[in-house]
Amino acid sequence: MWRQTLVNVVIERAPFAAGAMRAAYHMRDLSTPGDRAFVAKIAKVAGTPVAQYFDDVRMQTEAQKWRSEERRVGKECRSRWS
């Protein structure tokens, strides 16, 4: 279940990296104490549905879970994308 929270962030004007679909920007969350760095990934195609961002996060979370499990049991994932 997703929850919504109002935040105040600062995103750099120029991306530090870009892929085929998204550009990555350094970001700071001014709503929380401390000076933690984050990454904001923004679609290059205007009009990308908001749901696509949530699907991407869901997929990355699932991949991270399985990668952590592989490391826990001592297996190495050999894929052409590694």
LINZIMO-V456164 format. One record per residue. RES is the residue in one small letter. OMEGA is omega in whole degrees, 0 to 359 (999 if undefined). D_LAST is the distance of its C-alpha to the last C-alpha in Angstrom with 2 decimals. Layout:
# LINZIMO-V456164
res: [RES/RES]
omega: [OMEGA/OMEGA]
d_last: [D_LAST/D_LAST]
This chain:
# LINZIMO-V456164
res: [m/w/r/q/t/l/v/n/v/v/i/e/r/a/p/f/a/a/g/a/m/r/a/a/y/h/m/r/d/l/s/t/p/g/d/r/a/f/v/a/k/i/a/k/v/a/g/t/p/v/a/q/y/f/d/d/v/r/m/q/t/e/a/q/k/w/r/s/e/e/r/r/v/g/k/e/c/r/s/r/w/s]
omega: [179/173/181/178/177/180/177/185/173/180/178/183/184/178/175/178/178/175/182/186/187/171/182/183/172/184/173/178/181/182/183/178/180/183/180/178/178/176/174/177/185/181/178/182/178/178/177/183/179/180/179/178/180/177/178/179/179/180/179/178/179/179/179/179/182/177/178/179/177/178/180/182/175/177/178/178/177/177/181/179/182/999]
d_last: [29.79/29.26/31.74/32.88/33.71/35.28/33.55/34.33/31.45/31.26/28.54/28.38/29.67/27.00/23.24/21.13/18.12/17.85/15.65/17.09/18.57/19.00/20.08/19.45/22.59/23.63/25.88/28.46/30.10/33.83/34.68/33.48/34.80/32.85/30.69/27.16/24.68/22.70/20.63/22.15/20.15/22.73/22.63/23.76/25.87/29.14/30.14/26.75/27.91/27.57/26.35/23.16/22.30/22.97/20.91/17.86/18.58/19.13/15.80/13.90/16.25/15.66/11.86/12.66/15.40/13.52/10.90/14.17/15.87/13.48/14.00/17.65/18.23/16.37/13.79/10.29/7.85/6.84/5.56/5.71/3.83/0.00]
